[in-house]
Amino acid sequence: MPIPVPARPAANAPPLDTAVVGKRPRLSDGIYGQIFEAIVGGELNVGDQLPSENDIARQYDVSRPVVREALQRLRADGLVTAHQGLGSFVSAQPAPRLKALAAADNVALFLRCQEVRIALEGESARLAALRRDNAQMRVIDAAQARFKASADAGHIDAEEDLAFHRAIAEATNNDFFAQALDSTHEAMAGFMRLTISLTRSGSARRAQKVLEEHTAIVEAIRARDGERARTAMQFHLDQARQRLINRERDA
């Protein structure tokens, strides 16, 4: 029995929710969101083959390049794997509760922002390790202490997480890093609120992992080890992405 394509949205369906970023979505994001929702909802499971590009294009009345872009995003995010000559297969499945926490159509936008953060904040952490002064280190420590206290109390706040990352950006002594972070603030906050909600409703071990990742970043910056700081930051941000898209990370 062929795997069904997720139902095409009704003609009177509400527009995609893009308030989080304030921009009109790409058409491919809509396709991404529909397939993502089918994976989250269990219509498509790990190991299942997706319909062909032609079938998806016909179902949604879009061009093949639009479908191809959506599938490329799904592959980049680790949800789908392409096998030469065979097609695309589901390779990871988010926790079902994700459907209750966010509109699927926004997930691609959040993950694109995360790609930028991995590149930007990895370098930010490296430079902070090399350039920070003692006062800036105290600000980073204080931000981490507030984040840890709230996490231990079960009340993680996205703004506290953002404050931690901004303290590191400011410690680069290059205003452009903090400005770049501010320019993605809205999308970052949306991503953080979503992953924090998953952490609250997931395992205690998930929350502990987030704290351990933060600690590794702080220790590398304190040691003035730029490469270790960059690696720790990029690992942390990639793990945040994985926690969003892969329910196995609840363990």
C-alpha positions as CSV (number, residue, x, y, z in Angstrom):
1,M,0.0,0.0,0.0
2,P,1.6,3.3,-1.0
3,I,2.3,5.9,1.7
4,P,-0.3,8.7,1.4
5,V,0.6,12.3,0.8
6,P,-0.6,14.5,3.6
7,A,-4.0,16.1,2.7
8,R,-3.8,19.4,0.8
9,P,-4.9,22.3,2.9
10,A,-8.5,23.4,2.3
11,A,-9.0,26.5,0.2
12,N,-10.4,28.4,3.2
13,A,-7.6,27.3,5.5
14,P,-6.0,30.2,7.5
15,P,-2.6,31.5,6.3
16,L,0.6,30.1,7.7
17,D,1.4,31.6,11.1
18,T,4.5,33.7,10.6
19,A,4.1,36.2,13.4
20,V,7.2,34.8,15.0
21,V,9.4,36.1,12.3
22,G,7.2,38.8,10.7
23,K,7.9,37.6,7.1
24,R,5.8,35.9,4.5
25,P,6.7,32.2,4.3
26,R,8.3,30.5,1.4
27,L,5.9,28.2,-0.5
28,S,8.3,25.4,0.2
29,D,7.9,26.0,3.9
30,G,4.2,25.1,3.5
31,I,5.1,21.8,1.9
32,Y,7.8,21.3,4.5
33,G,5.3,21.9,7.3
34,Q,2.7,19.6,5.9
35,I,5.2,16.7,5.5
36,F,6.7,17.5,8.9
37,E,3.2,17.4,10.5
38,A,2.6,14.0,8.8
39,I,5.8,12.7,10.3
40,V,5.0,14.1,13.8
41,G,1.5,12.7,13.6
42,G,2.5,9.2,12.7
43,E,1.1,9.2,9.1
44,L,4.7,8.8,8.1
45,N,7.0,6.8,10.3
46,V,10.7,6.1,10.4
47,G,11.6,3.9,7.5
48,D,8.5,4.9,5.4
49,Q,9.1,6.1,1.8
50,L,7.8,9.5,0.8
51,P,5.8,9.8,-2.4
52,S,7.7,11.0,-5.4
53,E,8.4,14.6,-6.2
54,N,5.8,14.4,-9.0
55,D,3.2,13.0,-6.7
56,I,3.7,15.6,-4.0
57,A,3.7,18.4,-6.6
58,R,0.4,17.2,-8.0
59,Q,-1.1,16.8,-4.6
60,Y,-0.3,20.4,-3.6
61,D,-0.5,22.0,-7.0
62,V,3.0,23.3,-6.9
63,S,6.1,23.0,-9.1
64,R,8.7,20.3,-8.6
65,P,11.4,22.8,-7.7
66,V,9.2,23.9,-4.7
67,V,8.9,20.3,-3.6
68,R,12.6,19.7,-4.2
69,E,13.5,22.6,-1.9
70,A,11.1,21.3,0.8
71,L,12.7,17.9,0.6
72,Q,16.2,19.4,0.7
73,R,15.3,21.2,3.9
74,L,13.9,18.0,5.4
75,R,17.1,16.2,4.6
76,A,19.2,19.0,6.0
77,D,17.2,18.9,9.2
78,G,17.8,15.1,9.5
79,L,14.1,14.1,9.1
80,V,14.5,12.5,5.7
81,T,17.2,10.6,3.9
82,A,17.5,10.2,0.1
83,H,18.7,6.9,-1.4
84,Q,19.9,7.1,-5.0
85,G,17.4,5.5,-7.3
86,L,15.0,4.6,-4.5
87,G,13.6,7.9,-3.3
88,S,13.3,9.7,0.1
89,F,12.7,7.9,3.4
90,V,11.8,9.2,6.9
91,S,14.9,8.9,9.1
92,A,13.8,10.7,12.3
93,Q,10.5,11.5,14.1
94,P,9.9,14.4,16.5
95,A,8.0,13.8,19.7
96,P,4.2,13.7,19.1
97,R,3.6,16.4,21.7
98,L,5.4,18.9,19.4
99,K,2.1,19.3,17.5
100,A,0.5,20.8,20.6
101,L,3.4,23.3,21.1
102,A,3.9,24.9,17.6
103,A,2.5,25.3,14.2
104,A,4.4,22.9,11.9
105,D,4.7,25.6,9.2
106,N,7.0,27.6,11.5
107,V,9.5,24.7,12.1
108,A,11.4,25.3,8.9
109,L,11.8,29.0,9.8
110,F,13.1,28.1,13.3
111,L,15.6,25.6,11.9
112,R,16.9,28.0,9.2
113,C,17.6,30.5,12.0
114,Q,19.4,27.7,13.9
115,E,21.7,27.2,10.9
116,V,22.8,30.8,11.1
117,R,23.2,30.6,14.9
118,I,25.5,27.6,14.6
119,A,27.8,29.5,12.3
120,L,27.6,32.9,14.1
121,E,27.6,31.8,17.7
122,G,30.3,29.3,17.3
123,E,32.7,32.1,16.2
124,S,31.2,34.3,18.9
125,A,32.2,31.8,21.6
126,R,35.7,31.4,20.1
127,L,36.3,35.2,20.2
128,A,34.8,35.6,23.6
129,A,37.2,33.0,25.0
130,L,40.1,34.9,23.5
131,R,39.0,38.5,24.2
132,R,36.8,38.5,27.3
133,D,37.9,40.4,30.4
134,N,37.2,39.5,34.0
135,A,34.1,41.7,34.2
136,Q,32.6,40.1,31.0
137,M,33.4,36.6,32.5
138,R,31.4,37.6,35.6
139,V,28.4,38.6,33.4
140,I,28.5,35.2,31.6
141,D,28.8,33.4,34.9
142,A,25.8,35.4,36.3
143,A,23.7,34.6,33.2
144,Q,24.5,30.9,33.5
145,A,23.7,30.9,37.2
146,R,20.3,32.4,36.6
147,F,19.6,29.9,33.8
148,K,20.7,27.0,36.1
149,A,18.6,28.3,39.0
150,S,15.5,28.5,36.9
151,A,16.2,25.1,35.3
152,D,16.6,23.5,38.7
153,A,13.3,25.0,39.8
154,G,11.6,23.8,36.7
155,H,10.9,27.3,35.3
156,I,13.3,27.7,32.4
157,D,12.7,31.0,30.6
158,A,13.7,31.7,27.0
159,E,14.8,35.2,27.9
160,E,17.3,33.8,30.4
161,D,18.7,31.6,27.7
162,L,18.9,34.5,25.3
163,A,20.7,36.5,28.0
164,F,23.3,33.8,28.3
165,H,24.0,33.8,24.6
166,R,24.0,37.6,24.4
167,A,26.5,37.9,27.2
168,I,28.9,35.7,25.2
169,A,28.3,37.8,22.1
170,E,29.1,41.0,24.0
171,A,32.3,39.4,25.3
172,T,33.7,39.3,21.7
173,N,34.2,43.0,22.0
174,N,32.8,43.3,18.5
175,D,29.4,45.0,18.4
176,F,28.4,43.3,15.2
177,F,28.0,39.9,16.9
178,A,25.5,41.3,19.4
179,Q,23.7,43.2,16.6
180,A,23.5,40.1,14.5
181,L,22.1,38.2,17.5
182,D,19.5,41.0,18.1
183,S,18.5,40.8,14.4
184,T,17.4,37.2,14.8
185,H,16.0,37.7,18.3
186,E,12.4,37.0,17.4
187,A,13.1,33.7,15.6
188,M,15.6,32.7,18.3
189,A,13.1,33.3,21.0
190,G,10.5,31.3,19.2
191,F,12.9,28.4,18.8
192,M,14.0,28.6,22.4
193,R,10.5,28.7,23.7
194,L,9.7,25.6,21.7
195,T,12.7,23.6,22.8
196,I,12.2,24.7,26.4
197,S,8.6,23.6,26.3
198,L,9.8,20.2,25.1
199,T,12.4,20.2,27.8
200,R,9.8,20.9,30.5
201,S,7.5,18.1,29.2
202,G,10.4,15.7,28.4
203,S,12.7,13.9,30.7
204,A,14.7,15.4,33.6
205,R,17.8,14.1,31.7
206,R,17.0,16.3,28.8
207,A,17.1,19.4,31.0
208,Q,20.3,18.2,32.6
209,K,21.9,17.8,29.2
210,V,21.1,21.5,28.3
211,L,22.8,22.6,31.5
212,E,25.8,20.4,30.8
213,E,26.2,21.9,27.4
214,H,26.0,25.5,28.8
215,T,28.6,24.5,31.4
216,A,31.0,23.2,28.8
217,I,30.8,26.5,26.9
218,V,31.4,28.6,30.0
219,E,34.4,26.4,31.1
220,A,36.0,26.8,27.7
221,I,35.6,30.5,27.7
222,R,37.0,30.7,31.2
223,A,40.0,28.7,30.1
224,R,40.5,31.1,27.1
225,D,40.3,28.0,24.8
226,G,38.8,29.5,21.7
227,E,38.6,26.3,19.6
228,R,37.0,24.3,22.5
229,A,34.5,27.2,23.1
230,R,33.5,27.2,19.4
231,T,33.1,23.4,19.4
232,A,31.1,23.4,22.6
233,M,28.8,26.2,21.3
234,Q,28.2,24.5,18.0
235,F,27.6,21.2,19.7
236,H,25.0,22.8,22.0
237,L,23.1,24.5,19.2
238,D,23.1,21.3,17.1
239,Q,21.9,19.3,20.0
240,A,19.1,21.9,20.5
241,R,18.1,21.2,16.9
242,Q,18.2,17.5,17.4
243,R,16.1,17.7,20.5
244,L,13.4,19.5,18.4
245,I,13.3,17.0,15.5
246,N,14.2,13.6,17.1
247,R,12.0,12.1,19.8
248,E,14.8,9.7,20.6
249,R,16.6,12.6,22.3
250,D,14.0,12.5,25.2
251,A,15.9,9.6,26.7
